[in-house]
Amino acid sequence: MRQRAFLTTLIAILLLAAVIAAGFHAVFTVAYVQASFYTHTPEGDRAAQQLKEELNAYLGSSTTFLDLDEVRATAESNPRFRVLSLEKHFPSAIALEIEERYAAFAVPSGEGFALVDNDGVRIDEVSSAESYIELKGDFSVSFVDRRAAGGYVNELLVMYSSFLQALGEPRANLLSISLVDSGASSRFDQFCIQTVEGVEIVIWNPSERPAEAGDAAVQKYLELTETERVRGSIVVQAVSATGEMNAEYFSEK
């Protein structure tokens, strides 16, 4: 008798737990995926529509047990995008803000070019470098997990951030960046930056304090008159006597 009463009680408890679990799952289930996209190219618009469909696969998942790292990985499976924010909105939604990466450099790759953003992430392939800053000369860029690697790549990205902060859209001002590798001491290596207007920016020994070199270069560039910008060169190098990063304009190359 006691055993029967115990079994009856146990079954009742299990049924109650099942009912509670079912109710819990019904309440804490993803019913909305709120994905806000910030795009700036037609390719980005099309990719965003496709990604929205992929994110809808999380509908019906448990809000409580949903792994946000998995959601982030899905959102960033297309290298064109990066997640700005991601959070659960209990009881039934997840919200994402997703930004299209902005292509900066065109890196020669096979018969075309790999597009790389200012973080060094490879985001697409194109047939022409037009409208992008083409990397030329002795750059030897490889990609590891979609990120650019190779000699002077880190220095390039650090220096470019100075132009990005000062100009907003450096692609409107810069045509190409060439690496001149002397093959000897890094003191004789150069970044040669060709601008749209015509003036060339030459940064000696770009491995030495690239952030300061970039700041000095773009500051001198902005100081030039329209007449000065169509010719000559800006030479940037550290002054050995003082250590100061100096940028000087010469009207003739």
N, C-alpha and C positions, 0 to 999 in steps of 0.2 A: 504493500500500500504506500509506504513511504517512498519506495523507489519510483512508483508511478507518479506520485505527487512531484517528486524531484524532476523527473523527465518532463512532466507537463510544464513546470515552472521554467526549466531550461529552454524548452521550445518557445515558450511565450517570450522569454528574454531575447532569444535569437531573432524571433519575428519582429519584435519591437526594434531591435538594433538594425534589422534590414530596412524597416520602414523609415527609421531616422536617417540611415545612410542614403536611402533613395531620395528622401526629402532634401537632405543636405546637398546631394548631387544636383537635384533639380534647381535649387536656389543658386548654388555656386558653380554655374556652368557658363562658359563663354558664349554669349549670345551676340556680342558685337565686337568687331575688330575695327577700331577707330584709327586708321592710318592716314596721317597728313603728310603729303609729299611736297617737297620744294624742288622743282625741276626748272631747267633753263634751256633745254634742247628738245627737239622733236623725238630724238632717240630716247631721251630720259622719260618723256611722256608715255611712249609706248611701253618701255620697260616697267614703268610704274603701274600701268594697268595689269600687266602680267603678274607683277609681284603682289598686287592686291588679291588676285585670285589664289595665289599660293598661300597667302596669309589667312585666307578664309578657311583653309584646312583645319585651323585651330578652333573653329566654331564647334561647340558641343564638348570641348575639353573641359576638364575640371579647372576652374579658376584657381582653386587652392593649390593644386599640385602641378599646375602648368610651369614648366621650366623656362624662365625668361631668357636664359642663355641660348636655349634651343630656338626661341623665336628670333632673337638677335641674329643668330647664325643664318636662319632662313632669310631674313631681311637683307643681310649683307652677302648672301651667296652670289648676288650679282655685284661685281666689284665697282660698278657705277655708283652704288649707293653706300651711304654710311648712316647709322642710326644716331640721331641726336638725343632722343629720350625714349624710354620704354618703361611702362609701369602697368600694374593691374589696377583696375577700378572695380572694386568689389561692389555687388556680388557677381556681375556678369559681363565685364568688358576688359579688354586690354587696349591701351592707347600707345601709339608710336608716332614719333616725328622722324621723318626720313628725308635726307638731303642728297641731291645728286652731286657727286664730286665734280669739281670744275677742272677740266683738262687744261694743263699749262704747257707741257713739253711734248714735242713730237720726236720720238727716238727711232732712228732707222732700225727696221726689223724686217728681214727678208726683202720682199719687193715693195713693202709699204712702210708704215710707221706705227709704233705703239704709242698711244696717248697716255701720258702720266700726269697725275695731279701734283699739287704742291706738297703733298705728303710722301710722294714717291710711289704711289699706288698706280699700277697699270689698269686702266679702266676700259680701253677699247682699242681697235685697230682701224686705221684709215689708210687710204691710198696716197694721200697728199699731205704735206706739212703746212699747207696754206692755212692761215688764221691761227697757227700755233707757233710757239717758240721752238725752232728746230735746234737740236743738239748736233754739233758738228765737230770736226777735228778728231782729236785723240780720245774722245770719250769711248769707253768700252763698258756698256751697260748690260748687265744681266738681270734676271728677275728671279727672286726667291720668294715663294708664296705670294706672288703677284706684287712684290715690292722691289723697287729698283735697287741694285747694288753695283758696286764697282768703284774704281778709283775716282775720287773727287765728287761722287754723287752726293754724299752728306754735305760737303761744303757748298755744292750747288744749291741744295734745298735751303740751307741756312741763309745763304746770300740772297736767294730769291725772296725769302720772307721779308727782307728789307724793302725790296721793290713792291711787293704785294701790299705792305702796310702803307707805303708812301703814295703809290699810284692807284691802288684799288684794282685795276685791271692792267697788269703789265703787258699783256698780249697786244694792247693798243699801241705800245711804245717800243717793244723789243721784237726784232725779227729772228735773231738766232744767238746762240751762245756757243762759242768754240773753245775747246780745250787745246792749248798748245803745251805738250809735254816735252820738255827739253831733253829728257832721257838722262839728265844728270841730277843736279841738286834741285829740290823743289823750289828753291829761291828763284829759279829761272823759268818756272812754269807760269802759265797765264790763262786767265779767262778773257776771251775777247768777245765783247757783247756788241752786236750790231743793232743800232736803233732804227726806227722807222724814218726819222728825220735825216739821218746820215752820220751823225757823230758816233764815234766808236768809243766804247768804254773798255779799258784794259786794266785788269786787276792782276798785279804781280803776286806770285806766291799765294794762291788762293787758299792754301791749307792753313795760313797764318791768320787767325782771328777773322774768319769769313763774315761774321755778323757785323763787326766794325767796318770791314772793307765794303760790305754791301751798303751800310748806312752812309759811309763817306761818298760812295759812288753815286747813289741816288740823290743825295743832298746837292752835290755839285751839278748833277744833271738838271735838277729843278732850278738851280740858280742861273743857268744859261739863258740867254735871250733866244728868240726864235731864229735870229740870224746865226748865232753861234752854234745852234743845234744841227745845222745842215752840213757842218764840216768839222774837221779836226778830230781831236781825241781827248778823252779824260783818262788820265793815268793815275791809278790808285796803288799805293805801296806804303809800307811802314817805314818811317824815317829811322835809320839805324841809330842816330845820335840821341833821339828823344823817345823812340818807341811809338810816337804818334802815328796814327793812320792818316795819311795825307792824300787828298785828291786834287789834282791840278789839271786845268784845261789848257790844251795847246791848239792853236788855230790851224796848224798843219800837222798831219800824221807823221 
